[in-house]
Amino acid sequence: MTQAVFNPTALDDKLSNRFIELDPSGYFLIYLDRSGGVICADFYTNTINEKGLACDPETGEPLPCSGGLKRQPSAIFRGRTAKELCIEVFEKPATCCITRLDHAAYLGREFVRAESCLFGDQEYVQD
């Protein structure tokens, strides 16, 4: 009997497409600033409507996934490593803007991926 080969990429892709409840406090856009050598995490507030969609708190309109909307972040975080960025986001009481544990776990995973791309000279695209 042959054993099936585990494909971590396929599992990760499948899990990335599951339904998730959004954090009512807001969301992060994560990217790299290679010239500064830092991982960037910009936080934006939102509201969640009755359909579970993230909406602009000023207009009440659903936020597009395409990235075409220009908004100002409510908070800006920077770190040279995933650990440093996690400390900035989660451990400083005046700045923590996370209300869901699954959101915190997701951010930790993304910060580690971003760090790996920063030091590995690879392109980072937020999941």
SULDATA-V922768 format. One record per residue. RES is the residue in one letter. SS is DSSP state (helix for helix, strand for strand, loop for the rest). D_FIRST is the distance of its C-alpha to the first C-alpha in whole Angstrom. Layout:
res=RES ss=SS d_first=D_FIRST
res=RES ss=SS d_first=D_FIRST
This chain:
res=M ss=loop d_first=0
res=T ss=loop d_first=4
res=Q ss=loop d_first=7
res=A ss=loop d_first=10
res=V ss=loop d_first=13
res=F ss=loop d_first=16
res=N ss=loop d_first=19
res=P ss=helix d_first=22
res=T ss=helix d_first=24
res=A ss=helix d_first=23
res=L ss=helix d_first=23
res=D ss=helix d_first=26
res=D ss=helix d_first=27
res=K ss=helix d_first=26
res=L ss=helix d_first=28
res=S ss=helix d_first=31
res=N ss=loop d_first=32
res=R ss=loop d_first=32
res=F ss=loop d_first=35
res=I ss=loop d_first=37
res=E ss=loop d_first=41
res=L ss=loop d_first=43
res=D ss=loop d_first=45
res=P ss=loop d_first=49
res=S ss=loop d_first=50
res=G ss=loop d_first=49
res=Y ss=strand d_first=47
res=F ss=strand d_first=46
res=L ss=strand d_first=46
res=I ss=strand d_first=45
res=Y ss=strand d_first=45
res=L ss=strand d_first=46
res=D ss=strand d_first=50
res=R ss=loop d_first=49
res=S ss=loop d_first=53
res=G ss=loop d_first=53
res=G ss=loop d_first=50
res=V ss=strand d_first=49
res=I ss=strand d_first=46
res=C ss=strand d_first=48
res=A ss=strand d_first=48
res=D ss=strand d_first=50
res=F ss=strand d_first=51
res=Y ss=strand d_first=52
res=T ss=loop d_first=53
res=N ss=loop d_first=52
res=T ss=strand d_first=52
res=I ss=strand d_first=50
res=N ss=loop d_first=51
res=E ss=loop d_first=50
res=K ss=loop d_first=47
res=G ss=loop d_first=46
res=L ss=loop d_first=47
res=A ss=strand d_first=48
res=C ss=strand d_first=52
res=D ss=loop d_first=55
res=P ss=loop d_first=57
res=E ss=loop d_first=60
res=T ss=loop d_first=59
res=G ss=loop d_first=57
res=E ss=loop d_first=55
res=P ss=strand d_first=51
res=L ss=loop d_first=50
res=P ss=loop d_first=48
res=C ss=loop d_first=45
res=S ss=loop d_first=46
res=G ss=loop d_first=48
res=G ss=loop d_first=52
res=L ss=loop d_first=54
res=K ss=loop d_first=56
res=R ss=loop d_first=56
res=Q ss=loop d_first=57
res=P ss=loop d_first=55
res=S ss=loop d_first=56
res=A ss=strand d_first=55
res=I ss=strand d_first=54
res=F ss=strand d_first=52
res=R ss=strand d_first=51
res=G ss=strand d_first=49
res=R ss=loop d_first=48
res=T ss=loop d_first=45
res=A ss=helix d_first=42
res=K ss=helix d_first=44
res=E ss=helix d_first=47
res=L ss=helix d_first=47
res=C ss=helix d_first=45
res=I ss=helix d_first=48
res=E ss=helix d_first=51
res=V ss=helix d_first=49
res=F ss=helix d_first=48
res=E ss=loop d_first=50
res=K ss=loop d_first=54
res=P ss=loop d_first=55
res=A ss=loop d_first=57
res=T ss=loop d_first=55
res=C ss=loop d_first=51
res=C ss=loop d_first=51
res=I ss=loop d_first=47
res=T ss=loop d_first=47
res=R ss=loop d_first=44
res=L ss=helix d_first=41
res=D ss=helix d_first=38
res=H ss=helix d_first=41
res=A ss=helix d_first=41
res=A ss=helix d_first=38
res=Y ss=helix d_first=37
res=L ss=helix d_first=40
res=G ss=helix d_first=39
res=R ss=helix d_first=36
res=E ss=helix d_first=38
res=F ss=helix d_first=40
res=V ss=helix d_first=38
res=R ss=helix d_first=36
res=A ss=helix d_first=40
res=E ss=helix d_first=41
res=S ss=helix d_first=38
res=C ss=helix d_first=39
res=L ss=helix d_first=42
res=F ss=helix d_first=42
res=G ss=helix d_first=39
res=D ss=loop d_first=41
res=Q ss=loop d_first=39
res=E ss=loop d_first=40
res=Y ss=loop d_first=40
res=V ss=loop d_first=39
res=Q ss=loop d_first=39
res=D ss=loop d_first=36
